[in-house]
């Protein structure tokens, strides 16, 4: 089976799971990092952390207040 066939099969499985026609063979959950604690342990400001992560200060603030961590 080539990569296209594998992707097509996976997509069809995802559609069937979403429609309730099939059960997922596994469910993966990811723990959300506590950005504020990590930043505090590194002793860096939000600005410094944002620069290191290549993102904006607003994104860091959102992560720290859990506004951008929803797994809906």
C-alpha positions in Angstrom: 0.0 0.0 0.0 1.4 3.4 -1.0 1.3 6.6 1.1 -1.7 7.9 -0.8 -3.7 4.8 -0.1 -2.8 4.8 3.6 -3.9 8.5 3.9 -7.1 7.8 2.1 -7.8 4.8 4.3 -7.0 6.9 7.4 -9.3 9.7 6.3 -12.2 7.3 5.7 -11.7 5.8 9.1 -11.7 9.3 10.7 -14.9 10.1 8.9 -16.6 6.9 10.1 -15.5 7.6 13.7 -16.8 11.2 13.5 -20.1 9.9 12.1 -20.4 7.3 14.9 -20.1 4.4 12.5 -16.9 3.1 14.0 -15.0 3.3 17.3 -11.5 4.7 17.5 -8.8 2.1 18.0 -7.0 4.4 20.4 -7.4 7.8 22.0 -4.4 9.9 22.6 -4.5 12.6 25.3 -1.8 15.3 25.8 -1.2 17.0 29.1 -1.2 20.7 28.8 2.0 22.3 30.0 1.9 24.8 32.8 3.7 27.6 30.9 3.7 30.0 33.8 5.5 27.5 36.1 8.0 26.6 33.3 8.7 30.3 32.7 9.1 31.0 36.4 11.5 28.1 36.8 13.5 29.5 33.9 13.4 32.9 35.6 12.5 34.7 32.3 9.9 37.4 31.5 6.9 36.8 29.3 8.7 38.9 26.6 11.9 36.8 26.9 9.8 33.5 26.8 7.8 34.7 23.8 11.0 35.5 21.9 12.5 32.2 22.8 9.4 30.4 21.6 9.1 32.5 18.5 5.6 33.7 19.4 3.9 36.8 20.7 3.6 37.9 24.3 -0.2 37.8 23.9 0.1 34.1 23.0 2.2 33.5 26.2 -0.4 35.3 28.3 -3.2 33.2 26.7 -1.3 30.0 27.5 -0.7 31.1 31.0 -4.4 31.8 31.6 -5.4 28.6 29.8 -7.4 30.4 27.1 -5.4 28.8 24.3 -5.2 25.3 25.8 -8.7 24.1 25.1 -8.8 20.6 23.5 -12.3 20.9 22.1 
